[in-house]
Amino acid sequence: MVDVSTKDNTKRTAMACCIVVLGKRVFDLVLANQMGKEMFLEWRKSLALTEQNRPAA
């Protein structure tokens, strides 16, 4: 680990992007504006938990 406590503060900008792959059912809900952001985030959290419990390939 490097000590950076003496470095001057700098302003930085970051940009990120991603590809989201949805199944037909979820895609149709999003397309019809029937799945709000909160609902999608809850669905994604549950999917992430499922993926964590999946055995390694």
C-alpha positions as CSV (number, residue, x, y, z in Angstrom):
1,M,0.0,0.0,0.0
2,V,1.3,3.4,-0.9
3,D,0.8,6.4,1.4
4,V,-1.0,9.1,-0.7
5,S,-1.9,11.4,2.3
6,T,0.5,14.1,1.0
7,K,-0.9,14.1,-2.6
8,D,-2.8,17.1,-3.7
9,N,-6.6,16.7,-4.2
10,T,-7.6,16.4,-7.9
11,K,-10.9,16.5,-9.6
12,R,-11.6,13.3,-11.6
13,T,-14.5,12.2,-13.8
14,A,-15.4,8.6,-14.5
15,M,-17.8,7.1,-17.0
16,A,-19.3,3.6,-17.0
17,C,-21.5,1.6,-19.2
18,C,-23.1,-1.8,-19.2
19,I,-25.2,-4.2,-21.2
20,V,-28.4,-5.5,-19.6
21,V,-29.8,-8.8,-21.0
22,L,-33.4,-9.4,-20.1
23,G,-35.6,-12.3,-20.6
24,K,-38.7,-11.9,-22.7
25,R,-41.1,-11.6,-19.7
26,V,-39.1,-8.9,-18.0
27,F,-38.3,-7.1,-21.3
28,D,-42.1,-7.0,-22.1
29,L,-42.8,-5.5,-18.7
30,V,-40.2,-2.8,-19.0
31,L,-41.3,-2.1,-22.6
32,A,-44.9,-1.7,-21.5
33,N,-43.8,0.5,-18.6
34,Q,-45.2,-2.0,-16.2
35,M,-42.0,-2.5,-14.2
36,G,-40.8,0.5,-12.3
37,K,-37.2,1.1,-11.3
38,E,-37.7,0.0,-7.8
39,M,-39.3,-3.3,-8.9
40,F,-36.4,-3.9,-11.3
41,L,-33.8,-3.3,-8.6
42,E,-35.6,-5.7,-6.2
43,W,-35.7,-8.3,-9.0
44,R,-32.0,-7.8,-9.7
45,K,-31.1,-8.1,-6.0
46,S,-32.9,-11.5,-5.8
47,L,-31.2,-12.6,-9.0
48,A,-27.8,-11.6,-7.6
49,L,-28.4,-13.7,-4.5
50,T,-29.4,-16.7,-6.7
51,E,-26.2,-16.3,-8.7
52,Q,-24.1,-16.2,-5.5
53,N,-25.5,-19.6,-4.5
54,R,-25.1,-21.2,-7.9
55,P,-22.3,-23.8,-8.0
56,A,-19.3,-23.0,-10.1
57,A,-19.3,-24.4,-13.6
